[in-house]
Amino acid sequence: MPSYQQLSEFFSKYIPKHLLYKYGMNFSPMYRRTTGKITHISPDFQLIKVKIPLSWKNRNFVNVMFGGSMFSAVDPFPMVQLLNLIGNEYVVWDKGAEIKFRRPGKETLYAEFTYSEKELEEIRQSVAVDKEIEFRKSTLITNKNGDKVFCEVIKNLYIAEKEFYKQKRRAKRPASKS
């Protein structure tokens, strides 16, 4: 079975990549179950917007949005967005996450994902020097106006030069038994 990455490479020959990601992610079973919906991806991947409607599918025991729904609806974007922004010569992995709840979600919630040019340049420079780094990226989940914060999700991302990462993985493999 082809991977999502292979499907993306094939279909991006026919559909602009940002639209492919938007509709592909919204259609994929892994993301549909989060109850989140991607409403916008800019052509340059600098901006991604997500909407998380409150519904019977994500209400918890006390009738507010389940915290796991908030997290899962925003989980993939810091990594996927960064991969699309910095290019194929890097490896990017989620390394950890932290969620800080501030108030119960009693309405449709929203999140925006952006990377500034300054952040991208800092990442490239740090990786050029150290070969691998960890980078923390914070996202706020808010109401439609953005004036109420319901939670903050902080992702720890591992970023490395692809060749350095491959060599590091080879060095960790146990010697094969003959």
Secondary structure by P-SEA (a helix, b strand, c coil): cccaaaaaaaacccccaaaaaaaaaaacaaaaaaccccccccccccbbbbbbbbccccccccccccaaaaaaaccccaaaaaaacccccbbbbbccbbbbbccccccccbbbbbbcaaaaaaaaaaaaacccbbbbbbbbbbccccccccbbbbbbbbbccaaaaaaaaaaacccccc
